[in-house]
Amino acid sequence: MTDDPMRAAERALDDADETVRRLHAACCEPGRSPAMEALAADLVLARERLHSVAVDAGTADDLISGLEEAGARVGHLQVGCCAPGRLPLYARLLEDLTKVQLTVNRHLGRSH
């Protein structure tokens, strides 16, 4: 993608990927691993959909819906987290997901 706004969305996904890796590596509760892995998969899908939006703007709704689902997963993980020091990482992750959504909608002229 050479389009600057879409590149900004891609960078936000890069940051989100790194945050998920940090959270997953630092988690002391093995039962949370499947949820972290599912979140990582959500981000892979979001990246694929972001690339699709660059070719077909009609796929943006699927991207936004997937970002919302990922955000819900982040919220679930955040509320159940036993390490308050990790809360800023969860907040950053939500900010990155929101940044992707806002950037894509602005790029498509759908901001409100």
Number of C-alpha atoms within 10 A of each C-alpha: 11 7 9 10 15 20 15 15 22 21 15 21 22 14 16 23 20 14 18 20 15 13 18 19 11 11 17 13 10 8 9 15 15 11 15 20 14 14 22 20 14 19 21 14 16 23 18 12 20 27 18 16 19 18 11 11 15 12 15 20 14 16 23 21 13 18 22 16 14 22 21 14 16 21 16 12 17 18 11 10 17 13 11 10 9 15 15 11 17 22 13 15 24 19 15 24 24 18 18 26 22 17 20 24 17 14 16 14 9 10 11 6
